[in-house]
Amino acid sequence: MLLAQRTDPKLIITARTLVEHNYSTKILQRNGFRLLGNVWDKEDGDVWEWLYDKDGK
């Protein structure tokens, strides 16, 4: 992620997970992601969307 943001500082990195606390959400939190909220995904339905916060880590 750091290399990508050094190359393009305007880059926005997001992730999506199931709407439940699990290992995926723990890994995202430990790596500087913050939960934005619920979004609708046409393949998976209701999911959580996460945003990498470069200042949060």
Contacts in CASP RR format, 6 or more apart in sequence:
PFRMAT RR
TARGET T0000
AUTHOR 0000-0000-0000
METHOD contacts of the structure
MODEL  1
MLLAQRTDPKLIITARTLVEHNYSTKILQRNGFRLLGNVWDKEDGDVWEW
LYDKDGK
1 13 0 8 1.000
1 31 0 8 1.000
1 52 0 8 1.000
1 54 0 8 1.000
4 11 0 8 1.000
4 13 0 8 1.000
5 11 0 8 1.000
5 13 0 8 1.000
5 54 0 8 1.000
12 51 0 8 1.000
12 52 0 8 1.000
13 51 0 8 1.000
13 52 0 8 1.000
14 36 0 8 1.000
14 49 0 8 1.000
14 50 0 8 1.000
14 51 0 8 1.000
14 52 0 8 1.000
15 28 0 8 1.000
15 33 0 8 1.000
15 49 0 8 1.000
15 50 0 8 1.000
15 52 0 8 1.000
16 39 0 8 1.000
16 41 0 8 1.000
16 44 0 8 1.000
16 47 0 8 1.000
16 48 0 8 1.000
16 49 0 8 1.000
16 50 0 8 1.000
17 24 0 8 1.000
17 25 0 8 1.000
17 28 0 8 1.000
17 47 0 8 1.000
17 48 0 8 1.000
17 50 0 8 1.000
18 24 0 8 1.000
18 44 0 8 1.000
18 47 0 8 1.000
18 48 0 8 1.000
19 38 0 8 1.000
19 46 0 8 1.000
19 47 0 8 1.000
19 48 0 8 1.000
25 35 0 8 1.000
25 48 0 8 1.000
25 50 0 8 1.000
28 50 0 8 1.000
31 52 0 8 1.000
31 57 0 8 1.000
32 52 0 8 1.000
32 53 0 8 1.000
32 54 0 8 1.000
32 56 0 8 1.000
32 57 0 8 1.000
33 50 0 8 1.000
33 51 0 8 1.000
33 52 0 8 1.000
33 53 0 8 1.000
34 50 0 8 1.000
34 51 0 8 1.000
34 53 0 8 1.000
34 56 0 8 1.000
35 48 0 8 1.000
35 49 0 8 1.000
35 50 0 8 1.000
36 48 0 8 1.000
36 49 0 8 1.000
36 50 0 8 1.000
36 51 0 8 1.000
37 48 0 8 1.000
37 49 0 8 1.000
38 46 0 8 1.000
38 47 0 8 1.000
38 48 0 8 1.000
38 49 0 8 1.000
39 46 0 8 1.000
39 47 0 8 1.000
39 48 0 8 1.000
39 49 0 8 1.000
40 46 0 8 1.000
40 47 0 8 1.000
41 47 0 8 1.000
END
